[in-house]
């Protein structure tokens, strides 16, 4: 028997959609960068697996320490229109992590302090 959402489910779904759109609007990134995050998230094997586990449930035991770590914070992770977000922060795809770390270092006290 197919699932028929209740009016409460529909209201909750609308609230979630508003929250996701609000979150994406508030991100300190250009539309081009948001699109890059979306594309790289879709192409990232780790985040693809994360998104699958968020939909289907996490395995009891994972061979990947990263997936195990994500499992511990899974209740706080959402898929915001193709971008994985944890507590209002983008989970950076593997392919973008080095460039993002360089950007963070440029705006801080330098490599030594950022790595501490």
PADRENLUM-505629 format. One line per 3 residues: number of its first residue (from 1); for each residue x, y, z of N, C-alpha, C, O. Coordinates in pm, 1 decimal, always signed. Each point is the difference from the previous one (the first is absolute). Layout:
<nodes>
NUM = X:Y:Z:X:Y:Z:X:Y:Z:X:Y:Z | ...
</nodes>
This chain:
<nodes>
1 = +84.1:-117.9:+0.0:-84.1:+117.9:+0.0:+88.8:+124.5:+0.0:+87.4:+12.2:+85.9 | -107.3:+79.7:-179.3:+82.6:+120.1:-6.2:-25.1:+91.5:+119.6:-109.7:+5.2:+55.7 | +213.9:+65.3:-19.2:-8.6:+93.0:+112.3:-72.4:+127.1:-43.4:+31.7:+57.8:-104.0
4 = -126.1:-16.1:+181.7:-70.8:+125.9:-22.7:+36.1:+94.6:+113.2:-34.2:-25.3:+115.5 | +103.7:+135.1:-148.0:+40.3:+91.8:+106.9:-120.3:+67.3:+66.1:-98.7:+34.0:-65.2 | +110.4:-16.4:+194.4:-103.5:+70.4:+75.3:+21.2:+150.5:-16.1:+103.0:+42.9:-51.9
7 = -198.5:+35.8:+95.6:+15.5:+145.7:-8.5:+118.4:+45.6:+85.4:+70.1:+94.6:-35.7 | -48.6:-161.6:+147.5:+116.1:+32.4:+85.3:+130.1:-27.6:-74.7:+93.9:+79.2:+7.2 | -88.1:-191.7:-79.2:+118.7:-33.1:-79.6:+26.3:+106.7:-105.8:+114.8:+38.8:-22.0
10 = -219.9:+8.3:-42.9:+14.7:+101.1:-104.7:+49.0:+132.8:+56.2:+83.0:+67.2:-61.2 | -134.6:-29.7:+177.7:+45.3:+122.8:+65.2:+146.9:-12.7:+39.2:+78.7:+92.3:-21.1 | -42.1:-206.8:+78.3:+138.7:-22.6:+40.0:+92.4:+2.6:-121.5:+109.5:+56.0:+6.0
13 = -153.5:-116.1:-115.4:+78.9:-0.6:-122.8:+19.9:+142.2:-52.3:+109.7:+35.4:-43.3 | -213.7:+44.9:+47.1:+9.9:+139.3:-43.9:+95.3:+77.8:+90.1:+78.6:+81.3:-48.6 | -84.9:-105.4:+178.0:+91.4:+66.0:+94.4:+144.6:-37.7:-29.5:+89.0:+85.0:+4.1
16 = -66.0:-210.8:-33.5:+135.7:-46.3:-31.3:+48.6:+65.9:-128.1:+114.8:+43.8:-7.1 | -200.1:-36.2:-94.0:+37.8:+64.8:-125.3:+37.1:+145.9:+21.6:+97.6:+48.7:-57.0 | -175.1:+21.3:+139.1:+30.0:+139.9:+30.5:+133.9:+10.0:+71.5:+80.5:+87.9:-30.8
19 = -56.4:-176.6:+125.1:+127.5:+1.2:+74.9:+118.3:-23.6:-93.4:+102.3:+67.6:+11.3 | -115.7:-162.9:-103.3:+108.5:-30.1:-94.1:+26.7:+119.8:-90.4:+115.5:+37.8:-19.6 | -219.5:+21.6:-35.3:+18.9:+115.7:-86.9:+59.1:+117.5:+76.9:+84.0:+72.8:-53.0
22 = -126.7:-53.7:+176.4:+54.9:+105.7:+83.9:+148.1:-24.7:+26.7:+81.6:+92.0:-5.8 | -48.6:-216.1:+34.8:+138.5:-36.6:+25.9:+86.9:+28.0:-121.5:+107.8:+58.0:+13.3 | -153.0:-98.4:-131.8:+77.3:+23.1:-121.2:+14.4:+149.0:-29.2:+105.1:+44.0:-46.5
25 = -208.9:+33.5:+73.3:+4.8:+144.2:-22.9:+100.5:+67.5:+93.3:+65.9:+96.8:-38.3 | -54.6:-148.3:+160.4:+86.1:+62.6:+100.5:+146.2:-41.7:-10.1:+85.5:+59.5:+65.7 | -55.2:-160.6:-146.7:+137.9:-44.5:-10.3:+88.0:+111.6:-55.9:-39.0:+69.4:-93.9
28 = +158.3:-52.4:+152.4:+89.8:+105.5:-47.9:+76.2:-45.3:-124.5:+122.5:-12.4:+1.9 | -196.9:-12.3:-110.6:+61.1:-45.6:-124.4:-82.7:+49.8:-117.4:-120.8:+20.8:+11.0 | +188.4:-2.1:-123.3:-69.2:+44.4:-121.0:-83.1:-114.7:-56.9:+19.4:-116.1:+35.9
31 = -111.4:+149.9:-124.4:-79.8:-103.3:-65.9:+89.4:-96.6:-77.3:-26.5:-120.1:-4.5 | +132.3:+173.2:-56.1:+93.7:-85.4:-74.1:+66.6:-99.6:+93.3:+15.1:-117.0:-35.1 | +24.7:+161.2:+152.3:+65.8:-87.8:+96.5:-99.6:-102.1:+55.6:+35.5:-116.2:+20.1
34 = -158.2:+158.2:+4.4:-104.1:-92.9:+45.8:-21.2:-109.5:-104.9:-10.7:-117.9:+33.7 | +4.7:+158.2:-161.5:-15.0:-98.5:-108.1:+119.6:-94.5:-5.6:-15.5:-119.2:-26.4 | +135.6:+173.3:+51.6:+120.1:-84.3:+3.1:-8.5:-100.1:+115.1:+32.0:-117.6:-17.8
37 = -74.8:+163.0:+135.4:-17.7:-91.5:+113.0:-100.4:-109.9:-34.6:+21.9:-117.2:+30.6 | -131.0:+155.9:-94.1:-104.4:-96.5:-36.9:+55.7:-105.2:-96.8:-22.3:-119.6:+18.5 | +94.1:+164.3:-120.9:+56.3:-92.2:-99.9:+105.9:-90.8:+62.1:+2.1:-120.3:-26.1
40 = +85.0:+177.7:+107.7:+107.2:-79.0:+61.9:-55.3:-95.8:+105.9:+53.3:-109.4:+18.6 | -158.7:+149.7:+49.9:-64.5:-90.4:+96.1:-58.0:-120.3:-72.2:+12.7:-112.9:+47.2 | -76.5:+136.2:-161.6:-58.0:-110.0:-78.0:+108.0:-94.0:-52.3:-22.6:-120.5:-11.2
43 = +139.7:+175.0:-20.8:+108.9:-80.6:-56.4:+87.3:-67.0:+106.4:+79.0:-88.9:-31.9 | -92.4:+130.7:+157.3:+86.6:-50.1:+107.8:-48.6:-136.6:+48.6:-112.1:-10.8:+49.7 | +194.7:-93.9:-63.1:-42.5:-133.1:+44.8:-35.7:-4.1:+149.0:-97.7:-64.3:+38.6
46 = +175.9:+132.1:+44.2:-25.6:+0.8:+143.5:-134.8:+64.6:+32.7:-77.8:-54.8:+78.1 | +50.1:+170.9:-137.6:-125.5:+68.9:+29.1:-118.6:-68.1:-67.5:-112.2:+7.5:+50.3 | +135.2:-73.3:-162.5:-108.2:-78.5:-61.6:-40.8:-113.2:+92.4:-118.8:-26.8:+18.4
49 = +218.0:-39.7:+39.8:-27.5:-108.2:+95.0:-68.4:+55.7:+124.5:-93.8:-60.5:+51.8 | +140.2:+175.0:-3.8:-63.3:+64.9:+115.2:-147.2:+28.5:-28.7:-86.5:-30.4:+82.1 | +58.4:+88.0:-197.5:-138.8:+33.4:-34.3:-85.5:-126.1:-10.3:-116.6:-0.2:+39.5
52 = +175.2:-106.7:-92.7:-73.3:-127.8:-7.2:-32.2:-50.2:+140.4:-112.7:-41.9:+26.7 | +210.7:+45.9:+62.7:-21.5:-47.7:+136.8:-98.4:+88.8:+76.0:-74.1:-49.1:+85.1 | +72.3:+179.0:-114.7:-97.2:+87.6:+64.2:-141.9:-39.2:-40.5:-92.7:+9.0:+80.5
55 = +76.1:-52.4:-205.4:-132.1:-43.0:-47.6:-37.7:-138.8:+51.2:-114.3:-23.6:+39.4 | +212.5:-69.0:-40.2:-29.1:-140.9:+25.2:+40.0:-48.5:+138.8:-41.1:-108.3:+41.5 | +119.2:+185.4:+29.6:+51.3:-41.8:+130.0:+146.2:-40.3:-9.8:+45.2:-52.4:-101.8
58 = +26.3:+77.5:+207.9:+142.8:-30.6:+3.3:+21.7:-146.3:+34.4:-77.3:-58.4:+75.9 | +183.0:-1.3:-131.9:+30.3:-139.3:+35.7:+48.4:-7.5:+144.5:+52.6:+97.0:+54.6 | -71.3:-212.7:+5.4:+45.1:-18.3:+137.5:+150.8:+14.4:+7.4:+52.8:+58.8:+94.4
61 = +16.6:-112.3:-193.6:+145.4:+8.9:-4.1:+41.3:+44.5:-139.5:-46.9:-55.1:-99.6 | +133.9:+154.0:+92.5:+46.6:+49.8:-128.1:+150.2:-18.2:-9.7:+71.4:+8.7:+100.0 | -24.0:-34.2:-221.0:+143.4:-12.7:-22.0:+67.9:+137.0:-4.6:+122.3:+9.5:+10.7
64 = -200.9:+94.8:-26.4:+53.0:+134.9:-13.3:-15.0:+76.7:+131.7:-110.4:+11.6:+53.1 | +220.5:+40.0:-1.5:-8.1:+77.8:+124.0:-77.4:+129.4:-22.8:-63.0:+52.1:+92.0 | +68.0:+0.8:-217.4:-73.8:+121.9:-28.1:-151.0:-24.2:+11.5:-72.5:+80.7:+58.1
67 = +26.5:-192.3:-114.0:-143.2:-31.3:+6.0:-41.2:-25.7:+144.5:-108.7:+40.2:+41.7 | +194.4:-106.5:+34.4:-28.7:-22.4:+141.9:-13.3:+134.2:+72.6:-89.4:+17.8:+82.7 | +178.5:+76.1:-114.2:-5.8:+132.6:+62.4:-127.8:+73.7:-40.3:-64.2:+62.9:+84.1
70 = +27.3:-70.2:-210.5:-124.7:+63.7:-43.9:-120.2:-63.5:+69.0:-96.7:+69.0:+32.2 | +102.1:-198.6:-9.8:-111.0:-69.0:+66.6:-27.2:+55.8:+138.3:-114.4:+3.2:+45.1 | +220.0:+41.0:+22.2:-15.4:+54.0:+135.6:-70.3:+135.7:+0.7:-61.5:+37.5:+99.8
73 = +70.3:+35.8:-210.3:-62.8:+132.5:-6.7:-116.9:+2.5:-99.5:-51.4:+106.8:-33.3 | +10.5:-223.6:-13.0:-103.8:-10.7:-103.5:-128.5:+76.5:+31.2:-57.9:+58.9:-91.3 | +10.7:-57.1:+216.4:-124.7:+74.3:+25.7:+10.0:+149.3:-30.5:-101.6:+66.7:-19.2
76 = +223.5:-14.9:+14.8:+20.8:+142.8:-24.2:+38.9:+30.9:-144.3:+28.1:+115.4:-32.5 | -25.9:-215.9:-54.3:+37.2:+19.8:-140.2:-126.6:+2.0:-85.0:-89.1:-83.4:+15.9 | +83.8:+180.8:-106.4:-111.4:+4.7:-94.9:+55.8:+11.0:-141.4:+113.6:+42.4:-20.8
79 = -195.0:-81.1:-74.4:+31.8:+21.1:-140.0:-76.0:+125.4:-41.3:-122.1:-2.9:-15.9 | +194.4:+112.0:-1.3:-61.6:+128.5:-34.5:+12.8:+20.9:-150.2:+95.2:+61.6:-47.9 | -191.9:-113.7:-24.6:-4.1:+17.0:-145.0:+130.6:-44.8:-65.2:+57.8:+70.6:-82.7
82 = -12.8:-190.2:+122.1:+119.9:-58.4:-61.1:+130.5:+34.1:+69.2:+106.9:-40.9:-45.4 | -114.2:+115.5:+154.8:+119.9:+35.3:+76.6:-16.2:-57.7:+139.9:-100.6:+24.4:+66.6 | +200.4:-101.4:-22.2:-5.0:-57.9:+134.3:+38.4:+107.0:+101.4:+102.2:+67.2:-14.4
85 = -185.7:-52.2:+117.5:+19.2:+105.6:+98.8:-11.0:-60.0:+139.7:-91.1:-77.8:+28.3 | +184.2:+114.6:+58.0:-2.5:-41.1:+140.8:-8.0:+126.0:+85.4:+90.7:+83.1:-1.4 | -199.3:-70.2:+74.9:-18.5:+116.6:+88.8:+31.0:+131.5:-71.9:+80.6:+79.1:+48.9
88 = -142.3:-55.3:-162.3:+15.0:+124.0:-76.7:+138.3:+18.8:-61.8:+34.4:+111.0:-40.6 | +45.0:-216.8:+32.9:+131.8:+7.9:-63.0:+7.6:-103.2:-111.4:-40.0:-115.2:+17.0 | +91.6:+158.2:-130.5:+13.1:-90.5:-113.5:+105.6:-106.3:+31.0:+107.7:+30.5:+51.2
91 = -140.7:-155.2:-83.3:+100.1:-106.9:+4.4:+71.9:+6.8:-134.0:-59.1:-28.1:-104.2 | +184.2:+64.8:+107.1:+75.8:+26.3:-122.3:+35.4:-132.5:-68.4:+56.5:-89.5:+62.8 | -90.2:+77.5:-192.3:+36.4:-120.8:-74.0:+151.6:-18.1:-3.8:+74.9:+97.5:+5.7
94 = -30.5:-221.6:-15.4:+143.1:-30.6:+1.3:+78.0:+81.5:-102.3:+109.1:+49.0:+29.4 | -164.6:-34.3:-149.2:+70.9:+69.3:-108.2:+21.0:+148.9:+28.2:+83.3:+63.5:-64.6 | -157.4:-7.3:+159.7:+9.0:+142.7:+29.3:+69.2:+29.4:+132.9:+22.4:+116.4:+33.2
97 = +11.3:-218.6:+42.0:+51.5:+23.5:+135.7:+132.5:+74.8:+1.8:+19.6:+88.5:+83.3 | +70.8:-122.3:-173.2:+129.6:+67.4:-0.3:-14.8:+148.6:-31.8:+60.6:+83.7:+66.7 | -140.6:-50.2:-168.1:-17.6:+141.2:-35.9:-74.7:+75.5:+110.3:+30.0:+116.6:+25.2
100 = -126.1:-180.8:+40.5:-72.4:+65.2:+109.5:+93.5:+24.8:+118.1:-6.5:+105.1:+63.6 | +92.4:-200.9:-34.7:+95.3:+17.4:+109.5:+95.5:+114.8:-29.7:+34.9:+77.1:+89.3 | +7.5:-65.8:-215.9:+86.0:+113.2:-37.7:-72.3:+132.4:+22.9:+59.5:+94.6:+51.7
103 = -187.5:-86.9:-89.6:-77.1:+123.4:+21.1:-12.0:+34.3:+148.1:+12.9:+116.2:+38.6 | -37.4:-217.0:+43.6:-10.9:+22.2:+144.1:+132.8:+50.1:+55.4:+3.4:+92.1:+81.7 | +105.0:-153.1:-126.4:+132.5:+41.4:+48.6:+32.8:+143.4:-38.8:+61.9:+72.8:+77.6
106 = -103.0:-31.7:-196.8:+27.7:+136.0:-44.5:-66.4:+103.1:+90.9:+54.4:+108.6:+20.2 | -169.8:-141.2:+33.9:-73.1:+94.7:+82.8:+30.9:-9.8:+147.5:-58.3:+72.8:+80.3 | +149.7:-162.1:-42.8:+32.7:-17.5:+140.8:+146.2:+32.8:+26.4:+66.8:+63.9:-81.3
109 = -19.6:-107.8:+193.9:+134.4:+34.0:+43.7:+108.9:-78.3:-71.5:+118.3:+16.3:+29.8 | -156.8:-99.8:-122.2:+99.6:-78.2:-72.7:-19.1:-148.9:+20.8:-88.0:-43.7:+74.2 | +171.7:-32.3:-140.6:-10.9:-144.9:-1.1:+13.4:-58.2:+139.9:-78.3:-87.4:+37.4
112 = +174.5:+133.1:+39.9:+25.2:-57.6:+132.0:-123.6:+11.7:+89.3:-40.4:-98.1:+62.5 | -19.5:+216.1:-56.0:-114.8:+20.0:+86.7:-123.3:-74.2:-51.2:-78.5:-51.1:+79.9 | +60.1:+44.3:-213.1:-117.4:-68.0:-56.5:+5.6:-149.1:+26.9:-103.7:-62.8:+21.2
115 = +221.8:+5.7:-21.6:+14.9:-144.6:+20.1:-6.4:-40.4:+146.4:-10.2:-118.9:+30.2 | +15.8:+214.1:+60.9:-2.6:-33.0:+143.0:-138.1:-38.4:+45.1:-20.3:-30.9:+117.4
</nodes>
